[in-house]
């Protein structure tokens, strides 16, 4: 690792942090410099350098957990947290052998697992003003010898910021491919990374070939709210790219202030999507079948009776995990294509 990679070095850093917290002294000792042979990659503007492949990895959120399994580093996971749904079947056995907690850890809880690398599927884990539980900025972890990574389609413009600082240009499947290549290099898993990329490319290209030239229906990813309103996925959400690759358009693509936007029922009626997908979440055991309650809630709203998707029976169960940026993108594109082009793409 670039910095204190061994357990003893790490524990020394933690001990120093604890002593400082009690004694009110200065910050932990500065990180050690990476060696000349270090492998270095840049992620979301942060340099990540390792002298050897990380051996103690903590993965937070579904996309990070699944990408770790895809890269073949399941045996290096010292902890995993916050799955939105069941992992993909090909990772189920590996995940069953991994320590898992349903809630994000505190900073102290994270550090107790003695990670040398933290992989996060969303930026809130490192954000200073996060709606999720934060473990501190990436810089603060690096000071303790812990390197980190955020899936690139969720890159904030600066360390410590949230979804509000996402660069729309990074929200694309190619960013996932780059993450796989970079992480493959850092973890010494280049062959696995290229295998996963090749599989994703082939599957997505196959879908695009099938829907090429077809009419592109408007699709809305919708969650019922508690106040009678709805939450939808905006243009900077990765779900927009999934819909586009599947041969549709996001009915709310022009709303780019945030990934998730709360709207009134009147706006959903006005946009009149051809297809509605739910965005059901969040439990490690959640399946598409569990999302049918959201379908029923949308279909039973009398205000939406005239919306094309409701009137024509095109409201479908869909999981939040399927709109997240990660290695399940090919799976999600195949699934959405089968919903909006059932005559062209079989499920």
Residue pairs with C-beta under 8 A, 6 or more apart in sequence:
1 50
1 51
1 52
1 54
1 116
1 117
1 145
1 147
2 31
2 32
2 33
2 34
2 35
2 38
2 40
2 48
2 49
2 50
2 51
2 147
3 9
3 31
3 32
3 34
3 142
3 145
3 146
3 147
4 10
4 12
4 13
4 31
4 32
4 144
4 145
5 50
5 51
5 52
5 54
5 55
5 116
5 145
7 56
7 114
9 145
10 114
10 116
10 144
10 145
10 146
11 114
13 28
13 29
13 143
13 144
13 145
14 111
14 114
14 144
16 28
16 29
17 28
17 144
19 25
20 26
20 27
20 28
27 143
28 143
28 144
30 143
31 142
31 143
31 145
32 145
34 40
34 49
34 50
34 51
35 51
37 51
38 49
38 50
38 51
39 49
39 50
39 51
39 185
39 186
40 47
40 48
40 49
41 47
41 48
41 49
41 182
41 185
41 186
42 48
43 149
43 150
43 152
43 155
43 179
43 182
44 123
44 150
44 152
44 155
44 156
44 159
45 155
45 157
45 158
45 159
46 138
46 139
46 148
46 159
48 147
48 148
48 149
48 182
48 186
49 147
50 117
50 147
50 186
53 186
53 187
53 188
53 189
54 76
54 116
54 117
54 147
54 186
54 187
55 76
55 116
56 76
56 78
56 113
56 114
56 115
56 116
56 117
57 68
57 73
57 76
57 77
57 78
57 115
57 116
57 117
57 118
57 119
58 77
58 78
58 79
58 80
58 81
58 105
58 110
58 113
58 115
58 117
58 118
58 119
59 65
59 67
59 68
59 77
59 79
59 80
59 81
59 118
59 119
59 120
59 121
60 80
60 81
60 82
60 104
60 105
60 118
60 119
60 120
60 121
60 122
60 125
61 81
61 82
61 83
61 84
61 120
61 121
61 122
61 125
61 324
62 82
62 83
62 84
62 85
62 87
62 121
62 321
62 324
62 326
63 121
63 122
63 151
63 324
63 325
63 326
63 327
63 328
64 119
64 120
64 121
64 149
64 151
64 326
65 77
65 80
65 83
65 87
65 91
65 95
65 98
65 121
66 87
66 88
66 91
66 326
66 327
66 328
67 119
67 121
67 151
67 179
67 180
67 183
67 326
67 327
68 74
68 76
68 77
68 80
68 119
69 87
69 90
69 91
69 94
69 95
70 91
70 180
70 192
70 196
70 327
71 180
71 183
71 184
71 187
71 189
71 192
71 193
71 196
72 189
72 192
73 187
73 189
74 91
74 94
74 95
74 97
74 98
76 187
77 98
77 99
78 99
78 113
78 114
78 115
79 98
79 99
79 100
79 101
79 105
79 110
79 113
79 115
80 95
80 98
80 99
80 100
80 101
81 100
81 101
81 102
81 103
81 104
81 105
82 101
82 102
82 103
82 104
82 282
83 100
83 102
83 282
83 283
83 284
83 321
84 281
84 282
84 283
84 286
84 319
84 320
84 321
84 324
85 281
85 282
85 283
85 284
85 285
85 286
85 287
85 319
85 320
85 321
85 322
86 92
86 284
86 285
86 286
86 287
87 95
88 327
88 328
88 331
99 113
100 284
102 283
102 284
103 133
104 125
104 132
104 133
104 135
105 113
105 133
105 135
106 133
106 135
107 134
107 135
107 136
110 118
110 135
111 144
111 146
115 146
116 145
116 146
116 147
117 146
117 147
117 148
117 149
117 186
118 125
118 135
118 141
118 146
118 147
118 148
118 149
119 148
119 149
119 183
120 126
120 148
120 149
120 150
120 151
121 150
121 151
121 154
121 324
121 325
121 326
122 132
122 150
122 151
122 154
122 163
122 324
123 150
123 154
123 155
123 156
123 161
123 162
123 163
123 166
124 130
124 131
124 132
124 134
124 162
124 163
125 132
125 133
125 134
125 135
125 150
126 134
126 135
126 136
126 137
126 138
126 141
126 148
126 150
126 159
126 160
127 134
127 137
127 156
127 160
127 161
127 162
128 134
128 137
128 160
128 161
129 161
129 162
130 162
131 162
135 141
137 159
137 160
138 148
138 150
138 159
138 160
139 159
139 160
141 147
141 148
142 148
149 179
149 183
150 156
151 175
151 176
151 179
151 325
151 326
152 170
152 175
152 176
152 178
152 179
152 325
153 166
153 170
153 171
153 172
153 175
153 176
153 238
153 241
153 325
154 163
154 166
154 238
154 325
155 166
155 167
155 170
155 175
156 162
156 163
156 165
156 166
157 165
157 166
157 167
158 165
163 258
163 259
163 260
164 257
164 258
166 236
166 259
168 235
168 236
168 256
171 236
171 237
171 238
171 240
171 241
171 325
172 241
173 200
173 204
173 241
173 245
173 329
175 325
176 200
176 325
176 326
176 327
176 329
177 197
177 200
177 201
180 193
180 196
180 197
180 327
181 190
181 193
181 194
181 197
183 189
183 193
184 190
184 191
184 192
184 193
184 194
185 193
196 327
199 330
200 327
200 329
200 330
203 330
203 331
203 333
203 334
204 245
204 329
204 330
204 333
207 245
207 246
207 247
207 333
207 334
207 337
207 345
208 245
208 247
210 337
210 341
210 344
210 345
211 246
211 247
211 337
211 341
211 344
211 345
214 247
214 341
214 344
216 247
216 248
216 249
217 248
217 249
217 273
217 274
217 275
217 340
218 248
218 249
218 250
218 251
218 271
218 272
218 273
218 274
218 275
219 243
219 248
219 249
219 250
219 251
219 273
219 274
219 275
219 276
219 277
219 336
219 340
220 232
220 233
220 250
220 251
220 252
220 268
220 271
220 273
220 275
220 276
220 277
220 309
221 232
221 233
221 237
221 239
221 243
221 250
221 276
221 277
221 278
221 279
221 318
221 323
222 230
222 231
222 232
222 268
222 276
222 277
222 278
222 279
222 298
223 230
223 231
223 232
223 278
223 279
223 280
223 294
224 230
224 294
224 297
224 298
224 301
225 231
225 262
228 265
229 262
229 263
229 264
229 265
230 262
230 263
230 264
230 265
230 268
231 260
231 261
231 262
231 263
231 279
232 251
232 252
232 255
232 260
232 261
232 263
232 268
233 239
233 240
233 250
233 252
233 259
233 260
233 261
233 279
233 323
234 240
234 250
234 252
234 253
234 255
234 256
234 257
234 258
234 259
234 260
234 261
235 250
235 252
235 253
235 254
235 255
235 256
236 256
236 258
236 259
237 250
237 259
237 260
237 323
238 323
238 324
238 325
238 329
239 250
239 279
239 323
240 250
240 253
241 329
242 322
242 323
242 329
242 332
242 333
242 336
243 249
243 250
243 336
243 340
244 250
245 333
245 337
246 333
246 334
246 336
246 337
246 340
246 341
246 345
247 337
247 340
247 341
247 344
248 275
248 336
248 340
251 271
251 272
251 273
252 261
252 263
252 271
255 261
265 301
265 303
265 304
268 304
268 307
269 303
269 304
269 306
269 307
272 307
272 308
273 307
273 308
273 309
274 308
274 309
274 312
274 314
274 340
275 309
275 314
275 315
275 316
275 339
275 340
276 298
276 307
276 309
276 310
276 314
276 315
276 316
277 316
277 317
277 318
277 336
277 339
278 291
278 294
278 295
278 298
278 315
278 316
278 317
278 318
278 319
279 294
279 318
279 319
279 320
279 323
280 286
280 290
280 291
280 293
280 294
280 317
280 318
280 319
280 320
281 319
281 320
281 321
282 320
283 290
286 319
286 321
287 319
288 317
288 318
288 319
289 317
290 317
291 317
291 318
291 319
292 317
294 317
295 315
295 316
295 317
298 304
298 310
298 315
299 310
299 315
301 310
304 310
305 311
308 314
309 315
314 339
316 339
318 335
318 336
318 339
321 328
322 328
322 331
322 332
322 335
322 336
323 332
334 345
334 347
335 347
337 344
337 345
338 345
338 346
338 347
